[in-house]
């Protein structure tokens, strides 16, 4: 989403929402198309899982990683982070002229004749 001249990436991971500036501080790569990563953890052999603390976004251009919640860089002290934003989820306003479902779709019988699909309307 764009807010003014800024592109903001909004991510829904598990039951949480995150928002970061959609521009890698390294060379301006689009973070929204990067991979979301967690740490591989295991309590024993065959018990591997992906930790969601901290979740990171990796820039698709050069792989630089940033904490999805705080924007902190994982490249070491002094490296610039990415701007992160607080996210609140609120119910949306009613859309005028629209009614909630369930909706019923109109259906028609269909059959194939040679290379054509024929709809019996």
C-alpha positions in Angstrom: 0.0 0.0 0.0 1.1 3.5 -0.7 0.9 6.3 2.0 1.9 9.5 0.2 5.1 8.7 -1.6 6.0 5.8 0.7 5.3 2.2 -0.1 4.4 0.2 3.0 4.4 -3.6 3.1 1.7 -5.2 5.3 2.2 -8.8 6.2 -0.2 -11.3 7.9 1.8 -14.1 9.4 -0.1 -16.5 11.7 -2.4 -14.4 13.8 -0.3 -11.2 13.7 0.1 -8.3 11.3 3.3 -6.5 10.5 4.1 -3.4 8.5 7.5 -2.2 7.2 8.7 0.3 4.6 8.9 -1.5 1.3 12.4 -0.4 0.6 15.6 -2.1 1.7 18.0 0.4 3.1 20.9 -1.3 1.3 20.0 -0.6 -2.3 16.3 0.1 -2.3 15.1 -3.5 -3.1 11.3 -4.2 -2.7 11.0 -6.0 0.6 7.4 -7.0 -0.1 8.5 -9.6 -2.6 11.2 -11.0 -0.2 11.0 -14.2 1.8 9.7 -14.3 5.4 12.1 -16.3 7.6 12.3 -17.7 11.0 15.0 -19.6 12.9 15.2 -23.4 12.5 14.9 -24.9 16.0 14.8 -28.4 17.3 14.2 -30.0 20.7 15.7 -33.3 19.4 16.4 -35.3 16.3 13.4 -35.2 13.9 11.7 -32.4 15.9 12.7 -29.5 13.7 10.4 -26.5 13.5 10.5 -22.9 12.4 10.5 -20.3 15.2 8.4 -17.2 14.8 10.6 -15.2 17.2 12.0 -13.2 15.6 10.4 -13.3 12.1 12.6 -11.7 9.5 12.0 -10.4 6.0 14.9 -11.0 3.5 15.4 -8.5 0.6 15.0 -10.3 -2.7 18.0 -8.5 -4.2 20.8 -9.3 -1.9 19.3 -11.3 1.0 19.7 -8.6 3.7 17.4 -9.5 6.6 15.3 -7.3 8.9 13.2 -8.1 12.0 9.6 -7.9 10.7 8.3 -6.5 14.1 11.0 -3.9 14.8 12.9 -3.4 11.5 16.2 -4.1 13.2 19.0 -5.2 10.7 20.5 -8.7 11.2 23.7 -7.7 9.5 25.5 -6.5 12.6 25.8 -3.4 14.8 25.6 0.0 13.0 23.8 -1.4 9.9 20.6 0.6 9.1 17.3 -1.0 9.9 14.1 -0.7 7.9 11.3 1.5 9.2 8.6 -0.6 11.0 5.0 0.6 11.8 2.5 -0.4 14.4 -0.5 -2.2 13.0 -4.0 -2.2 14.4 -6.8 -4.3 13.0 -10.3 -2.8 13.2 -13.6 -3.8 11.7 -14.3 -2.1 8.4 -17.2 0.1 7.6 -20.3 -1.3 5.9 -20.2 -1.0 2.1 -23.2 0.8 0.8 -25.4 -1.3 -1.5 -23.8 -4.6 -0.6 -25.4 -7.3 1.5 -23.6 -10.1 3.3 -23.9 -13.7 1.9 -24.5 -16.5 1.5 -24.8 -15.9 -2.2 -26.3 -18.3 -4.7 -24.6 -18.7 -8.0 -26.7 -19.3 -11.1 -25.7 -22.5 -12.9 -26.3 -23.8 -16.4 -25.9 -27.3 -17.9 -22.7 -27.6 -20.0 -21.6 -30.2 -22.5 -18.7 -30.5 -25.0 -19.3 -30.9 -28.8 -16.0 -31.6 -30.7 -13.8 -28.7 -29.6 -16.5 -26.4 -28.3 -18.1 -26.0 -24.8 -21.8 -25.5 -25.2 -23.9 -23.8 -22.5 -27.6 -24.7 -22.4 -29.1 -21.4 -21.3 
